[in-house]
Amino acid sequence: MPATNRRRCVRALAAGALSAALVSAGSAAALAADNAPPVRPSATHSMTPMKPMATASITVGHT
């Protein structure tokens, strides 16, 4: 009986440690995502949308 209680206690501690590690990793990832620098246009890429491409059609006459 004491061995069963010890195993349960060890499992509970391991589960708690794993939960704490996952929560802290998730918090760190969320914090890192919030601190991302804002997107700024560069000399080669602007924030304005591109003009739509002109459409071309070809008509072929069959004789």
All heavy atoms as TSV, in Angstrom:
chain	resi	resn	atom	element	x	y	z
A	1	MET	N	N	0.802	-1.198	0.000
A	1	MET	CA	C	0.000	0.000	0.000
A	1	MET	C	C	0.847	1.265	0.000
A	1	MET	O	O	0.539	2.183	-0.752
A	1	MET	CB	C	-0.943	-0.041	1.210
A	1	MET	CG	C	-2.033	0.956	1.125
A	1	MET	SD	S	-3.351	0.319	0.064
A	1	MET	CE	C	-4.676	1.267	0.632
A	2	PRO	N	N	1.914	1.354	0.808
A	2	PRO	CA	C	2.729	2.567	0.789
A	2	PRO	C	C	3.395	2.809	-0.568
A	2	PRO	O	O	3.568	3.954	-0.981
A	2	PRO	CB	C	3.784	2.337	1.862
A	2	PRO	CG	C	3.250	1.261	2.730
A	2	PRO	CD	C	2.351	0.438	1.871
A	3	ALA	N	N	3.748	1.750	-1.289
A	3	ALA	CA	C	4.376	1.916	-2.600
A	3	ALA	C	C	3.389	2.536	-3.583
A	3	ALA	O	O	3.754	3.355	-4.419
A	3	ALA	CB	C	4.882	0.577	-3.112
A	4	THR	N	N	2.125	2.155	-3.483
A	4	THR	CA	C	1.097	2.706	-4.370
A	4	THR	C	C	0.909	4.195	-4.101
A	4	THR	O	O	0.803	4.996	-5.035
A	4	THR	CB	C	-0.239	1.968	-4.163
A	4	THR	OG1	O	-0.023	0.572	-4.366
A	4	THR	CG2	C	-1.282	2.464	-5.122
A	5	ASN	N	N	0.904	4.575	-2.847
A	5	ASN	CA	C	0.775	5.992	-2.505
A	5	ASN	C	C	1.980	6.787	-2.999
A	5	ASN	O	O	1.835	7.916	-3.455
A	5	ASN	CB	C	0.610	6.165	-0.992
A	5	ASN	CG	C	-0.760	5.724	-0.510
A	5	ASN	OD1	O	-1.707	5.685	-1.288
A	5	ASN	ND2	N	-0.856	5.378	0.763
A	6	ARG	N	N	3.161	6.191	-2.889
A	6	ARG	CA	C	4.367	6.876	-3.346
A	6	ARG	C	C	4.309	7.081	-4.863
A	6	ARG	O	O	4.644	8.150	-5.361
A	6	ARG	CB	C	5.608	6.073	-2.973
A	6	ARG	CG	C	6.893	6.708	-3.503
A	6	ARG	CD	C	8.106	5.940	-3.099
A	6	ARG	NE	N	8.362	6.213	-1.685
A	6	ARG	CZ	C	9.352	5.677	-0.992
A	6	ARG	NH1	N	10.149	4.797	-1.553
A	6	ARG	NH2	N	9.532	5.981	0.266
A	7	ARG	N	N	3.876	6.052	-5.588
A	7	ARG	CA	C	3.773	6.172	-7.047
A	7	ARG	C	C	2.770	7.246	-7.441
A	7	ARG	O	O	2.997	8.015	-8.363
A	7	ARG	CB	C	3.364	4.837	-7.662
A	7	ARG	CG	C	4.472	3.827	-7.663
A	7	ARG	CD	C	4.023	2.536	-8.298
A	7	ARG	NE	N	5.051	1.517	-8.192
A	7	ARG	CZ	C	4.859	0.243	-8.394
A	7	ARG	NH1	N	3.658	-0.202	-8.706
A	7	ARG	NH2	N	5.846	-0.620	-8.275
A	8	ARG	N	N	1.647	7.280	-6.733
A	8	ARG	CA	C	0.643	8.305	-7.027
A	8	ARG	C	C	1.205	9.697	-6.767
A	8	ARG	O	O	0.962	10.629	-7.530
A	8	ARG	CB	C	-0.610	8.082	-6.183
A	8	ARG	CG	C	-1.442	6.928	-6.657
A	8	ARG	CD	C	-2.692	6.799	-5.834
A	8	ARG	NE	N	-3.465	5.631	-6.230
A	8	ARG	CZ	C	-4.509	5.184	-5.575
A	8	ARG	NH1	N	-4.924	5.783	-4.477
A	8	ARG	NH2	N	-5.159	4.122	-6.005
A	9	CYS	N	N	1.930	9.833	-5.704
A	9	CYS	CA	C	2.514	11.131	-5.360
A	9	CYS	C	C	3.543	11.548	-6.402
A	9	CYS	O	O	3.567	12.701	-6.837
A	9	CYS	CB	C	3.146	11.052	-3.968
A	9	CYS	SG	S	3.789	12.636	-3.384
A	10	VAL	N	N	4.377	10.606	-6.833
A	10	VAL	CA	C	5.387	10.899	-7.838
A	10	VAL	C	C	4.722	11.271	-9.159
A	10	VAL	O	O	5.127	12.219	-9.828
A	10	VAL	CB	C	6.351	9.702	-8.012
A	10	VAL	CG1	C	7.225	9.875	-9.234
A	10	VAL	CG2	C	7.212	9.535	-6.765
A	11	ARG	N	N	3.682	10.532	-9.523
A	11	ARG	CA	C	2.963	10.838	-10.765
A	11	ARG	C	C	2.304	12.216	-10.695
A	11	ARG	O	O	2.308	12.970	-11.656
A	11	ARG	CB	C	1.904	9.777	-11.050
A	11	ARG	CG	C	2.479	8.499	-11.576
A	11	ARG	CD	C	1.384	7.533	-11.917
A	11	ARG	NE	N	1.919	6.264	-12.383
A	11	ARG	CZ	C	1.195	5.217	-12.680
A	11	ARG	NH1	N	-0.117	5.266	-12.545
A	11	ARG	NH2	N	1.757	4.103	-13.095
A	12	ALA	N	N	1.737	12.529	-9.544
A	12	ALA	CA	C	1.090	13.835	-9.379
A	12	ALA	C	C	2.121	14.963	-9.473
A	12	ALA	O	O	1.872	15.985	-10.110
A	12	ALA	CB	C	0.351	13.898	-8.051
A	13	LEU	N	N	3.266	14.767	-8.860
A	13	LEU	CA	C	4.319	15.784	-8.935
A	13	LEU	C	C	4.836	15.930	-10.366
A	13	LEU	O	O	5.071	17.044	-10.840
A	13	LEU	CB	C	5.473	15.428	-7.998
A	13	LEU	CG	C	5.211	15.636	-6.511
A	13	LEU	CD1	C	6.375	15.098	-5.680
A	13	LEU	CD2	C	4.987	17.106	-6.214
A	14	ALA	N	N	4.994	14.821	-11.062
A	14	ALA	CA	C	5.459	14.876	-12.446
A	14	ALA	C	C	4.431	15.573	-13.338
A	14	ALA	O	O	4.785	16.394	-14.191
A	14	ALA	CB	C	5.739	13.464	-12.960
A	15	ALA	N	N	3.166	15.280	-13.132
A	15	ALA	CA	C	2.118	15.926	-13.919
A	15	ALA	C	C	2.071	17.419	-13.624
A	15	ALA	O	O	1.900	18.241	-14.534
A	15	ALA	CB	C	0.770	15.282	-13.618
A	16	GLY	N	N	2.238	17.788	-12.389
A	16	GLY	CA	C	2.261	19.206	-12.022
A	16	GLY	C	C	3.446	19.924	-12.633
A	16	GLY	O	O	3.324	21.057	-13.117
A	17	ALA	N	N	4.620	19.280	-12.609
A	17	ALA	CA	C	5.809	19.899	-13.198
A	17	ALA	C	C	5.648	20.058	-14.705
A	17	ALA	O	O	6.015	21.087	-15.286
A	17	ALA	CB	C	7.041	19.059	-12.881
A	18	LEU	N	N	5.084	19.049	-15.361
A	18	LEU	CA	C	4.848	19.129	-16.800
A	18	LEU	C	C	3.847	20.228	-17.128
A	18	LEU	O	O	4.038	21.002	-18.068
A	18	LEU	CB	C	4.346	17.780	-17.324
A	18	LEU	CG	C	4.053	17.713	-18.819
A	18	LEU	CD1	C	5.313	17.982	-19.634
A	18	LEU	CD2	C	3.473	16.362	-19.181
A	19	SER	N	N	2.787	20.327	-16.355
A	19	SER	CA	C	1.790	21.376	-16.577
A	19	SER	C	C	2.408	22.760	-16.406
A	19	SER	O	O	2.154	23.667	-17.203
A	19	SER	CB	C	0.619	21.209	-15.612
A	19	SER	OG	O	-0.032	19.999	-15.854
A	20	ALA	N	N	3.212	22.926	-15.392
A	20	ALA	CA	C	3.858	24.218	-15.160
A	20	ALA	C	C	4.803	24.571	-16.304
A	20	ALA	O	O	4.866	25.721	-16.745
A	20	ALA	CB	C	4.614	24.186	-13.828
A	21	ALA	N	N	5.522	23.577	-16.816
A	21	ALA	CA	C	6.446	23.829	-17.925
A	21	ALA	C	C	5.680	24.225	-19.182
A	21	ALA	O	O	6.083	25.147	-19.906
A	21	ALA	CB	C	7.295	22.592	-18.185
A	22	LEU	N	N	4.573	23.557	-19.457
A	22	LEU	CA	C	3.784	23.886	-20.646
A	22	LEU	C	C	3.150	25.266	-20.535
A	22	LEU	O	O	3.111	26.025	-21.502
A	22	LEU	CB	C	2.708	22.821	-20.869
A	22	LEU	CG	C	3.217	21.447	-21.297
A	22	LEU	CD1	C	2.067	20.458	-21.327
A	22	LEU	CD2	C	3.891	21.521	-22.643
A	23	VAL	N	N	2.656	25.611	-19.367
A	23	VAL	CA	C	2.052	26.934	-19.174
A	23	VAL	C	C	3.095	28.026	-19.320
A	23	VAL	O	O	2.862	29.042	-19.982
A	23	VAL	CB	C	1.359	27.008	-17.793
A	23	VAL	CG1	C	0.994	28.433	-17.437
A	23	VAL	CG2	C	0.120	26.141	-17.791
A	24	SER	N	N	4.272	27.835	-18.746
A	24	SER	CA	C	5.301	28.869	-18.842
A	24	SER	C	C	5.816	28.996	-20.271
A	24	SER	O	O	6.088	30.100	-20.743
A	24	SER	CB	C	6.451	28.584	-17.879
A	24	SER	OG	O	7.112	27.386	-18.243
A	25	ALA	N	N	5.906	27.889	-20.997
A	25	ALA	CA	C	6.340	27.958	-22.398
A	25	ALA	C	C	5.293	28.664	-23.246
A	25	ALA	O	O	5.623	29.469	-24.120
A	25	ALA	CB	C	6.600	26.557	-22.938
A	26	GLY	N	N	4.030	28.399	-22.987
A	26	GLY	CA	C	2.963	29.068	-23.711
A	26	GLY	C	C	2.923	30.552	-23.414
A	26	GLY	O	O	2.703	31.378	-24.295
A	27	SER	N	N	3.163	30.925	-22.170
A	27	SER	CA	C	3.187	32.335	-21.802
A	27	SER	C	C	4.358	33.047	-22.461
A	27	SER	O	O	4.227	34.177	-22.930
A	27	SER	CB	C	3.286	32.481	-20.286
A	27	SER	OG	O	2.164	31.912	-19.669
A	28	ALA	N	N	5.494	32.386	-22.509
A	28	ALA	CA	C	6.666	32.991	-23.135
A	28	ALA	C	C	6.446	33.178	-24.635
A	28	ALA	O	O	6.822	34.202	-25.203
A	28	ALA	CB	C	7.898	32.119	-22.887
A	29	ALA	N	N	5.811	32.210	-25.276
A	29	ALA	CA	C	5.536	32.320	-26.709
A	29	ALA	C	C	4.530	33.438	-26.977
A	29	ALA	O	O	4.672	34.203	-27.937
A	29	ALA	CB	C	5.015	30.994	-27.250
A	30	ALA	N	N	3.520	33.559	-26.149
A	30	ALA	CA	C	2.525	34.620	-26.329
A	30	ALA	C	C	3.151	35.988	-26.100
A	30	ALA	O	O	2.853	36.942	-26.805
A	30	ALA	CB	C	1.363	34.405	-25.369
A	31	LEU	N	N	4.030	36.080	-25.127
A	31	LEU	CA	C	4.695	37.347	-24.865
A	31	LEU	C	C	5.617	37.709	-26.018
A	31	LEU	O	O	5.697	38.872	-26.416
A	31	LEU	CB	C	5.503	37.245	-23.566
A	31	LEU	CG	C	5.518	38.529	-22.774
A	31	LEU	CD1	C	4.646	38.346	-21.558
A	31	LEU	CD2	C	6.915	38.875	-22.382
A	32	ALA	N	N	6.305	36.741	-26.573
A	32	ALA	CA	C	7.205	37.007	-27.693
A	32	ALA	C	C	6.411	37.437	-28.923
A	32	ALA	O	O	6.864	38.285	-29.692
A	32	ALA	CB	C	8.032	35.767	-28.006
A	33	ALA	N	N	5.230	36.877	-29.117
A	33	ALA	CA	C	4.416	37.255	-30.264
A	33	ALA	C	C	3.888	38.675	-30.113
A	33	ALA	O	O	3.742	39.398	-31.096
A	33	ALA	CB	C	3.257	36.280	-30.423
A	34	ASP	N	N	3.601	39.107	-28.889
A	34	ASP	CA	C	3.106	40.458	-28.662
A	34	ASP	C	C	4.189	41.512	-28.878
A	34	ASP	O	O	3.885	42.655	-29.193
A	34	ASP	CB	C	2.567	40.599	-27.239
A	34	ASP	CG	C	1.233	39.885	-27.070
A	34	ASP	OD1	O	0.602	39.584	-28.101
A	34	ASP	OD2	O	0.834	39.649	-25.920
A	35	ASN	N	N	5.445	41.145	-28.705
A	35	ASN	CA	C	6.535	42.110	-28.811
A	35	ASN	C	C	7.126	42.186	-30.206
A	35	ASN	O	O	8.188	42.759	-30.392
A	35	ASN	CB	C	7.642	41.767	-27.805
A	35	ASN	CG	C	7.171	41.979	-26.381
A	35	ASN	OD1	O	6.281	42.780	-26.127
A	35	ASN	ND2	N	7.764	41.267	-25.450
A	36	ALA	N	N	6.455	41.621	-31.195
A	36	ALA	CA	C	6.967	41.663	-32.563
A	36	ALA	C	C	6.904	43.102	-33.073
A	36	ALA	O	O	5.946	43.823	-32.813
A	36	ALA	CB	C	6.141	40.756	-33.463
A	37	PRO	N	N	7.936	43.545	-33.795
A	37	PRO	CA	C	7.925	44.914	-34.300
A	37	PRO	C	C	6.847	45.090	-35.363
A	37	PRO	O	O	6.516	44.150	-36.082
A	37	PRO	CB	C	9.323	45.081	-34.903
A	37	PRO	CG	C	9.769	43.705	-35.200
A	37	PRO	CD	C	9.122	42.821	-34.181
A	38	PRO	N	N	6.283	46.285	-35.466
A	38	PRO	CA	C	5.256	46.506	-36.482
A	38	PRO	C	C	5.858	46.438	-37.884
A	38	PRO	O	O	7.026	46.743	-38.093
A	38	PRO	CB	C	4.739	47.913	-36.170
A	38	PRO	CG	C	5.841	48.571	-35.426
A	38	PRO	CD	C	6.562	47.486	-34.685
A	39	VAL	N	N	5.041	46.055	-38.836
A	39	VAL	CA	C	5.496	45.928	-40.211
A	39	VAL	C	C	5.591	47.322	-40.819
A	39	VAL	O	O	4.660	48.117	-40.739
A	39	VAL	CB	C	4.519	45.056	-41.027
A	39	VAL	CG1	C	4.943	44.977	-42.471
A	39	VAL	CG2	C	4.416	43.682	-40.413
A	40	ARG	N	N	6.724	47.617	-41.430
A	40	ARG	CA	C	6.923	48.910	-42.082
A	40	ARG	C	C	7.296	48.663	-43.533
A	40	ARG	O	O	8.068	47.770	-43.833
A	40	ARG	CB	C	8.052	49.680	-41.396
A	40	ARG	CG	C	7.718	50.079	-39.985
A	40	ARG	CD	C	8.811	50.898	-39.382
A	40	ARG	NE	N	8.492	51.175	-37.987
A	40	ARG	CZ	C	9.369	51.528	-37.092
A	40	ARG	NH1	N	10.636	51.645	-37.424
A	40	ARG	NH2	N	9.001	51.763	-35.853
A	41	PRO	N	N	6.779	49.490	-44.433
A	41	PRO	CA	C	7.144	49.315	-45.844
A	41	PRO	C	C	8.610	49.682	-46.072
A	41	PRO	O	O	9.144	50.579	-45.434
A	41	PRO	CB	C	6.210	50.256	-46.588
A	41	PRO	CG	C	5.721	51.217	-45.569
A	41	PRO	CD	C	5.816	50.548	-44.233
A	42	SER	N	N	9.252	48.965	-46.982
A	42	SER	CA	C	10.641	49.259	-47.315
A	42	SER	C	C	10.694	49.922	-48.685
A	42	SER	O	O	9.670	50.167	-49.324
A	42	SER	CB	C	11.461	47.966	-47.317
A	42	SER	OG	O	10.993	47.128	-48.349
A	43	ALA	N	N	11.892	50.220	-49.162
A	43	ALA	CA	C	12.044	50.875	-50.455
A	43	ALA	C	C	11.584	49.966	-51.596
A	43	ALA	O	O	11.091	50.448	-52.615
A	43	ALA	CB	C	13.500	51.274	-50.658
A	44	THR	N	N	11.724	48.677	-51.421
A	44	THR	CA	C	11.345	47.754	-52.492
A	44	THR	C	C	9.934	47.210	-52.338
A	44	THR	O	O	9.344	46.759	-53.303
A	44	THR	CB	C	12.327	46.569	-52.552
A	44	THR	OG1	O	12.336	45.937	-51.276
A	44	THR	CG2	C	13.714	47.037	-52.919
A	45	HIS	N	N	9.384	47.260	-51.132
A	45	HIS	CA	C	8.036	46.742	-50.900
A	45	HIS	C	C	7.214	47.822	-50.211
A	45	HIS	O	O	7.594	48.316	-49.162
A	45	HIS	CB	C	8.074	45.492	-50.020
A	45	HIS	CG	C	8.802	44.371	-50.645
A	45	HIS	ND1	N	10.140	44.170	-50.464
A	45	HIS	CD2	C	8.387	43.395	-51.478
A	45	HIS	CE1	C	10.523	43.111	-51.150
A	45	HIS	NE2	N	9.479	42.620	-51.774
A	46	SER	N	N	6.108	48.163	-50.804
A	46	SER	CA	C	5.239	49.162	-50.189
A	46	SER	C	C	3.975	48.491	-49.682
A	46	SER	O	O	3.639	47.371	-50.065
A	46	SER	CB	C	4.891	50.260	-51.194
A	46	SER	OG	O	4.110	49.723	-52.234
A	47	MET	N	N	3.250	49.200	-48.860
A	47	MET	CA	C	2.015	48.671	-48.296
A	47	MET	C	C	0.832	48.862	-49.245
A	47	MET	O	O	-0.238	48.346	-48.998
A	47	MET	CB	C	1.717	49.362	-46.965
A	47	MET	CG	C	2.744	49.057	-45.889
A	47	MET	SD	S	2.725	47.349	-45.375
A	47	MET	CE	C	1.247	47.340	-44.398
A	48	THR	N	N	1.004	49.628	-50.327
A	48	THR	CA	C	-0.113	49.861	-51.235
A	48	THR	C	C	-0.353	48.617	-52.073
A	48	THR	O	O	0.583	47.942	-52.485
A	48	THR	CB	C	0.174	51.057	-52.167
A	48	THR	OG1	O	1.384	50.810	-52.880
A	48	THR	CG2	C	0.323	52.342	-51.380
A	49	PRO	N	N	-1.606	48.311	-52.344
A	49	PRO	CA	C	-1.877	47.120	-53.140
A	49	PRO	C	C	-1.418	47.297	-54.582
A	49	PRO	O	O	-1.395	48.404	-55.110
A	49	PRO	CB	C	-3.392	46.967	-53.051
A	49	PRO	CG	C	-3.900	48.298	-52.644
A	49	PRO	CD	C	-2.796	48.988	-51.909
A	50	MET	N	N	-1.073	46.192	-55.199
A	50	MET	CA	C	-0.621	46.236	-56.585
A	50	MET	C	C	-1.813	46.444	-57.504
A	50	MET	O	O	-2.939	46.086	-57.184
A	50	MET	CB	C	0.089	44.932	-56.942
A	50	MET	CG	C	1.366	44.716	-56.180
A	50	MET	SD	S	2.131	43.135	-56.565
A	50	MET	CE	C	2.360	43.259	-58.307
A	51	LYS	N	N	-1.546	47.025	-58.680
A	51	LYS	CA	C	-2.593	47.206	-59.677
A	51	LYS	C	C	-2.953	45.839	-60.246
A	51	LYS	O	O	-2.091	44.987	-60.431
A	51	LYS	CB	C	-2.094	48.103	-60.808
A	51	LYS	CG	C	-1.779	49.510	-60.378
A	51	LYS	CD	C	-1.263	50.307	-61.560
A	51	LYS	CE	C	-0.813	51.680	-61.140
A	51	LYS	NZ	N	-0.217	52.420	-62.242
A	52	PRO	N	N	-4.224	45.636	-60.535
A	52	PRO	CA	C	-4.580	44.352	-61.133
A	52	PRO	C	C	-3.984	44.234	-62.531
A	52	PRO	O	O	-3.858	45.205	-63.250
A	52	PRO	CB	C	-6.106	44.379	-61.172
A	52	PRO	CG	C	-6.490	45.797	-61.009
A	52	PRO	CD	C	-5.360	46.488	-60.313
A	53	MET	N	N	-3.596	43.031	-62.881
A	53	MET	CA	C	-2.997	42.802	-64.188
A	53	MET	C	C	-4.067	42.905	-65.267
A	53	MET	O	O	-5.227	42.546	-65.061
A	53	MET	CB	C	-2.333	41.425	-64.235
A	53	MET	CG	C	-1.176	41.295	-63.275
A	53	MET	SD	S	-0.380	39.700	-63.392
A	53	MET	CE	C	0.308	39.799	-65.018
A	54	ALA	N	N	-3.650	43.423	-66.424
A	54	ALA	CA	C	-4.577	43.529	-67.543
A	54	ALA	C	C	-4.858	42.132	-68.073
A	54	ALA	O	O	-3.992	41.268	-68.109
A	54	ALA	CB	C	-3.956	44.399	-68.630
A	55	THR	N	N	-6.083	41.942	-68.498
A	55	THR	CA	C	-6.449	40.637	-69.041
A	55	THR	C	C	-6.265	40.662	-70.537
A	55	THR	O	O	-6.482	41.677	-71.190
A	55	THR	CB	C	-7.899	40.290	-68.688
A	55	THR	OG1	O	-8.747	41.313	-69.207
A	55	THR	CG2	C	-8.078	40.165	-67.198
A	56	ALA	N	N	-5.862	39.579	-71.090
A	56	ALA	CA	C	-5.662	39.461	-72.533
A	56	ALA	C	C	-6.527	38.317	-73.048
A	56	ALA	O	O	-6.691	37.300	-72.385
A	56	ALA	CB	C	-4.207	39.207	-72.850
A	57	SER	N	N	-7.086	38.520	-74.216
A	57	SER	CA	C	-7.873	37.457	-74.821
A	57	SER	C	C	-7.401	37.250	-76.242
A	57	SER	O	O	-7.002	38.182	-76.924
A	57	SER	CB	C	-9.355	37.795	-74.793
A	57	SER	OG	O	-9.592	38.960	-75.531
A	58	ILE	N	N	-7.421	36.021	-76.672
A	58	ILE	CA	C	-6.999	35.675	-78.015
A	58	ILE	C	C	-8.172	35.000	-78.715
A	58	ILE	O	O	-8.771	34.062	-78.167
A	58	ILE	CB	C	-5.777	34.731	-77.994
A	58	ILE	CG1	C	-4.608	35.411	-77.305
A	58	ILE	CG2	C	-5.424	34.274	-79.385
A	58	ILE	CD1	C	-3.426	34.514	-77.095
A	59	THR	N	N	-8.488	35.490	-79.869
A	59	THR	CA	C	-9.570	34.894	-80.647
A	59	THR	C	C	-8.975	34.208	-81.843
A	59	THR	O	O	-8.210	34.796	-82.598
A	59	THR	CB	C	-10.552	36.000	-81.108
A	59	THR	OG1	O	-10.982	36.736	-79.982
A	59	THR	CG2	C	-11.741	35.384	-81.819
A	60	VAL	N	N	-9.294	32.956	-82.015
A	60	VAL	CA	C	-8.775	32.176	-83.133
A	60	VAL	C	C	-9.936	31.812	-84.029
A	60	VAL	O	O	-10.946	31.243	-83.582
A	60	VAL	CB	C	-8.064	30.909	-82.631
A	60	VAL	CG1	C	-7.563	30.085	-83.809
A	60	VAL	CG2	C	-6.930	31.268	-81.699
A	61	GLY	N	N	-9.794	32.179	-85.314
A	61	GLY	CA	C	-10.849	31.857	-86.256
A	61	GLY	C	C	-10.553	30.549	-86.937
A	61	GLY	O	O	-9.455	30.337	-87.469
A	62	HIS	N	N	-11.495	29.641	-86.929
A	62	HIS	CA	C	-11.334	28.354	-87.606
A	62	HIS	C	C	-12.011	28.430	-88.967
A	62	HIS	O	O	-13.116	28.918	-89.111
A	62	HIS	CB	C	-11.964	27.218	-86.796
A	62	HIS	CG	C	-11.275	26.982	-85.501
A	62	HIS	ND1	N	-10.108	26.272	-85.420
A	62	HIS	CD2	C	-11.562	27.362	-84.229
A	62	HIS	CE1	C	-9.723	26.213	-84.148
A	62	HIS	NE2	N	-10.595	26.886	-83.406
A	63	THR	N	N	-11.315	27.967	-89.983
A	63	THR	CA	C	-11.907	27.995	-91.328
A	63	THR	C	C	-12.200	26.611	-91.823
A	63	THR	O	O	-11.679	25.615	-91.446
A	63	THR	CB	C	-10.988	28.708	-92.323
A	63	THR	OG1	O	-9.731	28.068	-92.316
A	63	THR	CG2	C	-10.890	30.135	-91.983
